[in-house]
């Protein structure tokens, strides 16, 4: 049986906790990301910014909508690309940060083929959330040296979010039949902009790859050697959003697929 994403609800708890901290002035909330005092986790429970990377812009011709056709179990998926969006089976120049997180990484080239896709209905994330918290598609591409994760949402992602607004968008990556993801690649958005992070098991490590963003698209590239416990075999995506208002905290959650995960082909 495939697993439902487990880190998405953790993001939801984190966002609610952060809202309570800001509204009520609490300082002793438990962090869902790590132990208090862990240098990898900030006082607000979010991963330390120094472990993440800020986005490079996606060129306009690489921003578009993607219609997907998924074979049974998710393996052997094909991708139909709208005009203006490059196919996933070509040699593509991607940015990479092989040593330390940086907002100005070097560039490498890799050749990709699509190994998993999944799509999600519009406006299923709840009435309170914005369009940029509504997941549309997840695509996983395997290269010779890296894996690429492309997530599309229904609205353009702002350069930064409003004060009191936070959002986490990410991909859980599983091995075997485990219910808990072995890896997670995700972006954390707030009033200070967006950063990409990488989690291996329960530990945050310096983001080893690249992050590009444009329109409603996020592109996250991770070197294959970052998957030290073995290559991921299944994937699911989540988008968790929250915003404080005078009337209280608004939030939304979206999962893709709604239940379980999609198999990653060889």
TIDREN-66841 format. One record per atom (N, C-alpha, C, CB): residue in three letters; x, y, z. Coordinates in steps of 0.2 Angstrom, whole numbers, plus 5000, padded with zeros to 4 digits. Each point is the difference from the previous one (the first is absolute). Glycine has a CB too. Layout:
ALAXYZ/...
END
This chain:
UNK500449945000/UNK499650065000/UNK500450065000/UNK499149945006/UNK500850114990/UNK500450065000/UNK499850045006/UNK500150004987/UNK500350055014/UNK499950045006/UNK499850074999/UNK500949935005/UNK498750094999/UNK499850075000/UNK500650045003/UNK498749985001/UNK501450084996/UNK500550045002/UNK500050025007/UNK500150054989/UNK500449955015/UNK500050015007/UNK500350065002/UNK500149885002/UNK500350154994/UNK500350075002/UNK499650054999/UNK501149954997/UNK498450054998/UNK499550054999/UNK499750025006/UNK499949964989/UNK499850005015/UNK499650015006/UNK500550035005/UNK499249914998/UNK501550075002/UNK500450035004/UNK500150084999/UNK500649895001/UNK499450124992/UNK500150074998/UNK499450045003/UNK500649974989/UNK498850005010/UNK499450035003/UNK500050025007/UNK499449934991/UNK500950025013/UNK500150015007/UNK500450065001/UNK499849885003/UNK500850124993/UNK500550055001/UNK499750074999/UNK500949924997/UNK498750094997/UNK499750064998/UNK499550025006/UNK500149974988/UNK499549995014/UNK499550025006/UNK500450025006/UNK499249924995/UNK501350045007/UNK500450025005/UNK500450075000/UNK500249885002/UNK500050134992/UNK500350074998/UNK499550055001/UNK500849954992/UNK498650045006/UNK499550055000/UNK499850015008/UNK499549974989/UNK500549985015/UNK499850015007/UNK500650045003/UNK499349895000/UNK501350094998/UNK500650045003/UNK499950074999/UNK500749904998/UNK499150124996/UNK500050074998/UNK499450035003/UNK500549984990/UNK498949995011/UNK499450035002/UNK500050005008/UNK499449964990/UNK500949995013/UNK499949995007/UNK500750025004/UNK499149924998/UNK501450094998/UNK500650015003/UNK500449945004/UNK499650125001/UNK500249824996/UNK500349945003/UNK500749994998/UNK498949955001/UNK501550025004/UNK500749994998/UNK500249935001/UNK500250125003/UNK499449845000/UNK500249935002/UNK499649954995/UNK500250045012/UNK499649974983/UNK499749954995/UNK500549954998/UNK499150094996/UNK500749855004/UNK500549954997/UNK500150014993/UNK499649925009/UNK501050074988/UNK500150004993/UNK499949934997/UNK500850095002/UNK498849914992/UNK499949944997/UNK500649984995/UNK498850035000/UNK501750025000/UNK500649994995/UNK500649975004/UNK499550094993/UNK500549925014/UNK500649985003/UNK500050025007/UNK500650004990/UNK499949985014/UNK500050025007/UNK500250075001/UNK500349895003/UNK499450145002/UNK500250075002/UNK500750015001/UNK498850025005/UNK501650034993/UNK500750005001/UNK500449974994/UNK499850005012/UNK499949964984/UNK500349974995/UNK500250054995/UNK499449895001/UNK501250124997/UNK500350054996/UNK499650004993/UNK501150005006/UNK498749944992/UNK499650004993/UNK499350025000/UNK500749904998/UNK499150125008/UNK499350025001/UNK500050075004/UNK499549884999/UNK500150174998/UNK500050065003/UNK499550015006/UNK500350054989/UNK499750005014/UNK499650015006/UNK499250004998/UNK500950065006/UNK499049954988/UNK499350004998/UNK499849934997/UNK500050124998/UNK500449835003/UNK499949934998/UNK500149994993/UNK499250005008/UNK501050054988/UNK500149994993/UNK500749984999/UNK499150084996/UNK501149894998/UNK500749984999/UNK500550065000/UNK499649904994/UNK501050105008/UNK500450055000/UNK500150034993/UNK500649965010/UNK499450104988/UNK500050034993/UNK500749984997/UNK499250095003/UNK501349915001/UNK500749984997/UNK500049934997/UNK500550085008/UNK499049884993/UNK500049934997/UNK499750004993/UNK500049955012/UNK499650114987/UNK499650004994/UNK500350054994/UNK499049985007/UNK500750024988/UNK500250044994/UNK499450044998/UNK500949924996/UNK499350145001/UNK499550044998/UNK499949994992/UNK500250095009/UNK499249924988/UNK499949984993/UNK500350044995/UNK499049965004/UNK501250014991/UNK500250034993/UNK499450014996/UNK501249965001/UNK498750094995/UNK499450004996/UNK500049954994/UNK500050125003/UNK499449854996/UNK499949964994/UNK499950054994/UNK499549905007/UNK500850084988/UNK499950044994/UNK499350004997/UNK501149974997/UNK498650085000/UNK499350004999/UNK499849944995/UNK500050125001/UNK500449864995/UNK499849944995/UNK500049935004/UNK500550074991/UNK499749935015/UNK500049945004/UNK499450005005/UNK501349994999/UNK498350065001/UNK499550015005/UNK499349984996/UNK500650095007/UNK499149864995/UNK499449984996/UNK499649955004/UNK500550034989/UNK498949955008/UNK499649955003/UNK500249944997/UNK499150085003/UNK500849865001/UNK500249944998/UNK499449955001/UNK501250025002/UNK498649954992/UNK499449955001/UNK500449935000/UNK499150074994/UNK500749895010/UNK500349935001/UNK499549954999/UNK500850055008/UNK499549894990/UNK499749944999/UNK500449955004/UNK499550034989/UNK500249945016/UNK500449955005/UNK499849934998/UNK500050095009/UNK500549874990/UNK499849935000/UNK499849975007/UNK500849994990/UNK498949955010/UNK499849975006/UNK500650005005/UNK499249934994/UNK500750095012/UNK500650005005/UNK500450064999/UNK499949885001/UNK500150164994/UNK500450054999/UNK500649994996/UNK499650045011/UNK500649904988/UNK500649984996/UNK499950014993/UNK500349925009/UNK500250104988/UNK499950014992/UNK499650064998/UNK500249884999/UNK499850175006/UNK499550064998/UNK500350044994/UNK499750005012/UNK499950034985/UNK500250044994/UNK499850075002/UNK499949914992/UNK500450145005/UNK499950075001/UNK499850034994/UNK500850005009/UNK498650044990/UNK499850044995/UNK500150075002/UNK499249914995/UNK501350125001/UNK500250075002/UNK499650054996/UNK501149965004/UNK498750105000/UNK499650054996/UNK500650044997/UNK499050005008/UNK500750044987/UNK500550054996/UNK500450045005/UNK499250004990/UNK501450005009/UNK500550055004/UNK500349965005/UNK499350094997/UNK500649845004/UNK500349965005/UNK500449954997/UNK499050025008/UNK501649984995/UNK500549954997/UNK499849935002/UNK500950085000/UNK499249874995/UNK499949935002/UNK500549975005/UNK499549984989/UNK500349975015/UNK500449985005/UNK500549944998/UNK499150025008/UNK500949974986/UNK500549954997/UNK500650024996/UNK499049935000/UNK501150145001/UNK500550034996/UNK500650025005/UNK499250044992/UNK501449975005/UNK500650025004/UNK499850085002/UNK500849924994/UNK499250095013/UNK499850065002/UNK500650035005/UNK498849964999/UNK501350105001/UNK500550035004/UNK499650025006/UNK500850044991/UNK499549935015/UNK499750025007/UNK500550035004/UNK499249904999/UNK500650135006/UNK500550035005/UNK500149955006/UNK499650124997/UNK501049885005/UNK500149955006/UNK500550045005/UNK499849904992/UNK500150085014/UNK500550025005/UNK500349945003/UNK499350105002/UNK501349884996/UNK500249935002/UNK500450015007/UNK500249974988/UNK499950085015/UNK500450015006/UNK499650035005/UNK501050014994/UNK498850065006/UNK499750035005/UNK499350044997/UNK501150025006/UNK498449994998/UNK499450034997/UNK500250074998/UNK499349945008/UNK500550094987/UNK500150064997/UNK499550034996/UNK501249975000/UNK498750094999/UNK499550034995/UNK500350014993/UNK499450055010/UNK501249934989/UNK500350014994/UNK500449944998/UNK500150125002/UNK499549824997/UNK500449944999/UNK500349994993/UNK499249955008/UNK501250004991/UNK500349994994/UNK499549974995/UNK501249995005/UNK499049994989/UNK499549974996/UNK500349934997/UNK499550114997/UNK500149845003/UNK500249944997/UNK499449984995/UNK500649975010/UNK499649984986/UNK499549974995/UNK499849935002/UNK500550084991/UNK498949905008/UNK499849935001/UNK499549994995/UNK500350005012/UNK499649934986/UNK499549984996/UNK499549965004/UNK500849994990/UNK498550035009/UNK499549985004/UNK499549964996/UNK500150105007/UNK499649854996/UNK499449974998/UNK499550005006/UNK500649934991/UNK498750085007/UNK499550005005/UNK499949935003/UNK499550104994/UNK500549895012/UNK499949935003/UNK499450005005/UNK501249994999/UNK498450075002/UNK499450005004/UNK499750064999/UNK500549935008/UNK498850074991/UNK499650065000/UNK499349995004/UNK500550034989/UNK499250025013/UNK499450005004/UNK499750074999/UNK500349915008/UNK499050094991/UNK499650065000/UNK499550005005/UNK500250014988/UNK499550065013/UNK499650015005/UNK499450054998/UNK500949975009/UNK498550024993/UNK499550054998/UNK500150075003/UNK499249904999/UNK500650144997/UNK500050075003/UNK499550015005/UNK500450044989/UNK499850015016/UNK499550035005/UNK499849945005/UNK499650094992/UNK500949865009/UNK499849955005/UNK500450015006/UNK499849924991/UNK500550145010/UNK500450015006/UNK499750045006/UNK500950004992/UNK498450015007/UNK499750045005/UNK499850074998/UNK500549935008/UNK499050104994/UNK499850074998/UNK500450055003/UNK498949964999/UNK501550035006/UNK500450055003/UNK500750014997/UNK499449985011/UNK500849974985/UNK500750014998/UNK500050044993/UNK500349895006/UNK500350144992/UNK500050034994/UNK500249954994/UNK500450105006/UNK499549924988/UNK500249964994/UNK500749975001/UNK499250074993/UNK501349975009/UNK500649975000/UNK500249955006/UNK500350114995/UNK499149875008/UNK500149955005/UNK499649944998/UNK500150085009/UNK499649924984/UNK499649954997/UNK500549964995/UNK498950075001/UNK501349875001/UNK500449954996/UNK499649984994/UNK500649965010/UNK499850044984/UNK499849984994/UNK500349944997/UNK499750124997/UNK501049885003/UNK500449944997/UNK500649995004/UNK499550024989/UNK500749925011/UNK500749985002/UNK500349964995/UNK499750005012/UNK500950024986/UNK500449964995/UNK500749985003/UNK499450064991/UNK500849885008/UNK500749985003/UNK500449984993/UNK499549965012/UNK501050074987/UNK500549984995/UNK500649975003/UNK499550104992/UNK500849855005/UNK500649975002/UNK500550024994/UNK499449905006/UNK501250124997/UNK500650024995/UNK500549955001/UNK499750125000/UNK500949894997/UNK500649965001/UNK500350015007/UNK500150004987/UNK499850075015/UNK500450025006/UNK499550025005/UNK501050034994/UNK498449995005/UNK499650045004/UNK499249974999/UNK500850105000/UNK498849925005/UNK499349994999/UNK499750075000/UNK500049885005/UNK499550134991/UNK499650075000/UNK499349995002/UNK500850044991/UNK499050005013/UNK499350005003/UNK499750074998/UNK500349925009/UNK499150074987/UNK499750064997/UNK499350005003/UNK500750004989/UNK499150055015/UNK499350015003/UNK499750064997/UNK500449945010/UNK499050054987/UNK499650064998/UNK499450015004/UNK500449984989/UNK499550095013/UNK499450025004/UNK499650044995/UNK500649995011/UNK498750024992/UNK499550044996/UNK500150074999/UNK499349915003/UNK501150125001/UNK500150074999/UNK500850025001/UNK498950025005/UNK501250044992/UNK500750025000/UNK500350015007/UNK499850064989/UNK500849925013/UNK500250005007/UNK500350075000/UNK500349885001/UNK499550165005/UNK500350075001/UNK500849995002/UNK498850045003/UNK501650014996/UNK500750005001/UNK500049995008/UNK500350084990/UNK499349955014/UNK500049995007/UNK499250005002/UNK501250065002/UNK498749915004/UNK499350005003/UNK499950065004/UNK500049874999/UNK499450145003/UNK499850065005/UNK500249985007/UNK499050034992/UNK501150025012/UNK500249995007/UNK499449965003/UNK500650115000/UNK499749845004/UNK499549955003/UNK499849944995/UNK499650105007/UNK500649904987/UNK499949954995/UNK500649954999/UNK499150084995/UNK500749865005/UNK500649954999/UNK499749944996/UNK500550035011/UNK499949944985/UNK499849954996/UNK500649954999/UNK499250074994/UNK500649865006/UNK500549954999/UNK499849964994/UNK500350005012/UNK500149994983/UNK499849964994/UNK500649954999/UNK499350094994/UNK500549855005/UNK500649955000/UNK499849934997/UNK500550065010/UNK500049904990/UNK499949934997/UNK500349965005/UNK500150044988/UNK499549915015/UNK500249945004/UNK500249954995/UNK499250035010/UNK501449944992/UNK500349944996/UNK500149945005/UNK500650084992/UNK499149875005/UNK499949935004/UNK500549954997/UNK498850035004/UNK501449925001/UNK500349944998/UNK499649945003/UNK501150064999/UNK498949894997/UNK499649945003/UNK499350015001/UNK501149965005/UNK498750015001/UNK499350015002/UNK499950045006/UNK499849894995/UNK500750155006/UNK500050045006/UNK499550065000/UNK501249985001/UNK498450035004/UNK499550055000/UNK500350075001/UNK499249925005/UNK501550084998/UNK500350075001/UNK500550014994/UNK499949995013/UNK500150074984/UNK500550014995/UNK500750005002/UNK499150074995/UNK501349905000/UNK500749995001/UNK500450074999/UNK499949884997/UNK499850164998/UNK500350074999/UNK499450044999/UNK501049954994/UNK499250125006/UNK499550054999/UNK500350064997/UNK499349965009/UNK500550064985/UNK500350064997/UNK499450055000/UNK500949944992/UNK499250125010/UNK499450055001/UNK500350075000/UNK499349915006/UNK500250134993/UNK500150085001/UNK499650025005/UNK500350014988/UNK500050045016/UNK499750045005/UNK499950074998/UNK500549925009/UNK498950104991/UNK499950074998/UNK499750045006/UNK499849964989/UNK500450115011/UNK499850045005/UNK500150084998/UNK500349915009/UNK499750134996/UNK500150074998/UNK500750024997/UNK499150035009/UNK501349924993/UNK500750014998/UNK500249964993/UNK500350025012/UNK499249964985/UNK500149964993/UNK499949935001/UNK500750094996/UNK499649874999/UNK500049935000/UNK500749975001/UNK499050014993/UNK501149935010/UNK500649975000/UNK499849924999/UNK500650095008/UNK499949884989/UNK499949934999/UNK500449965005/UNK499850014988/UNK500049935015/UNK500349965005/UNK500049934998/UNK499750095009/UNK500749874994/UNK500049934999/UNK500149965007/UNK500650024989/UNK499049945012/UNK500049965006/UNK500149924998/UNK499250095006/UNK501349884998/UNK500149934999/UNK499849975007/UNK501050024991/UNK498549945008/UNK499849975006/UNK499750055005/UNK500849914999/UNK499450105007/UNK499850055004/UNK500550065001/UNK499449915006/UNK501150094990/UNK500550055000/UNK500050054994/UNK500749915007/UNK499350154995/UNK500150054994/UNK500850004999/UNK499050075004/UNK501149934989/UNK500750014998/UNK500150064995/UNK500249885002/UNK500450154997/UNK500050054996/UNK499749984993/UNK501150045006/UNK498550004991/UNK499749994994/UNK500549994994/UNK499050075003/UNK501049874994/UNK500649984996/UNK499950014993/UNK500249925007/UNK499250114991/UNK499950014993/UNK499850074998/UNK499649885000/UNK499850134996/UNK499950064997/UNK499250015001/UNK500949994992/UNK498950085007/UNK499350025001/UNK499950054995/UNK500049975012/UNK499550024984/UNK499850054995/UNK499250015001/UNK501049984992/UNK498850085007/UNK499350025001/UNK499850054994/UNK500149985013/UNK499350014985/UNK499750054996/UNK499349994998/UNK501150014995/UNK498450045005/UNK499349995000/UNK499849965005/UNK500150014988/UNK499549945011/UNK499849955005/UNK500449935000/UNK498850054998/UNK501849965000/UNK500449944999/UNK500650005005/UNK499649994988/UNK500549955015/UNK500649995004/UNK500449954997/UNK499550045010/UNK501249974989/UNK500449944997/UNK500649995005/UNK499750034988/UNK500349915015/UNK500549985005/UNK500449954997/UNK499350035010/UNK501449984990/UNK500549954997/UNK500449975006/UNK500050064988/UNK500149885013/UNK500449975005/UNK500549954997/UNK499050025009/UNK501649984993/UNK500549954997/UNK499849935002/UNK500950095000/UNK499249864996/UNK499849935002/UNK500449985006/UNK499849974988/UNK500850055013/UNK500449985006/UNK499850035007/UNK501049994992/UNK498550065007/UNK499750025007/UNK499549955003/UNK500150124995/UNK499749835001/UNK499649955002/UNK500449945003/UNK499150044992/UNK501249975014/UNK500549965002/UNK499749935003/UNK500650105003/UNK498749904998/UNK499749945002/UNK499749964994/UNK499850055012/UNK500349974982/UNK499849974995/UNK499550044996/UNK500149895005/UNK499850104988/UNK499650054996/UNK499349995003/UNK500849994990/UNK498850075009/UNK499350005002/UNK499649954995/UNK500150125005/UNK499449854998/UNK499649964996/UNK499250024999/UNK500849915004/UNK499050145000/UNK499350025000/UNK500150085002/UNK499449885002/UNK500150164995/UNK500050075002/UNK499250025001/UNK501150024993/UNK498950035011/UNK499450045001/UNK500150075001/UNK499449905004/UNK500250154995/UNK500150075001/UNK499550035005/UNK500550014988/UNK499750045015/UNK499550045005/UNK500150074999/UNK500049905008/UNK499550144994/UNK500050075000/UNK499650025006/UNK500150014988/UNK500250025017/UNK499750025006/UNK500150075001/UNK500249895005/UNK499250154996/UNK500050075000/UNK499750035006/UNK500050004988/UNK500250055015/UNK499750035006/UNK500150085000/UNK500149895007/UNK499450144995/UNK500150085001/UNK499650025006/UNK500150014988/UNK500250035016/UNK499750045006/UNK499650064997/UNK500949965008/UNK498550044995/UNK499650064999/UNK499750025006/UNK499749964989/UNK500050105011/UNK499750035007/UNK499549955002/UNK500250124996/UNK499549854999/UNK499449955002/UNK500349935002/UNK499250064993/UNK501449935007/UNK500349935002/UNK500549984994/UNK498949975007/UNK501249974994/UNK500549974995/UNK499649964994/UNK500949995009/UNK499250024985/UNK499849974994/UNK500549954998/UNK499350104997/UNK500549845001/UNK500449954997/UNK499749964995/UNK500650005011/UNK499949964985/UNK499749954995/UNK500649954999/UNK499350094994/UNK500549855004/UNK500449954999/UNK499849964993/UNK500249995013/UNK500349994983/UNK499949974994/UNK500549945000/UNK499550104994/UNK500349845004/UNK500449944999/UNK499949984993/UNK499949975012/UNK500750004985/UNK500049984993/UNK500449945000/UNK499850114995/UNK500049835004/UNK499249984999/UNK499750015007/UNK500249924990/UNK499150085009/UNK499650015006/UNK500249955006/UNK499150064993/UNK501049885004/UNK500149945005/UNK500649964996/UNK498849995005/UNK501749995000/UNK500549964997/UNK500650044997/UNK499149914999/UNK501250064996/UNK500650034997/UNK500049974993/UNK500650015011/UNK499850024985/UNK500149974993/UNK500749974999/UNK499250094996/UNK500849855001/UNK500649974999/UNK500550034995/UNK499449895002/UNK501250115000/UNK500650034996/UNK500349944996/UNK500250105008/UNK499749914985/UNK500349954996/UNK500750005000/UNK499050014993/UNK501349935004/UNK500850005000/UNK500350054995/UNK499849885002/
END
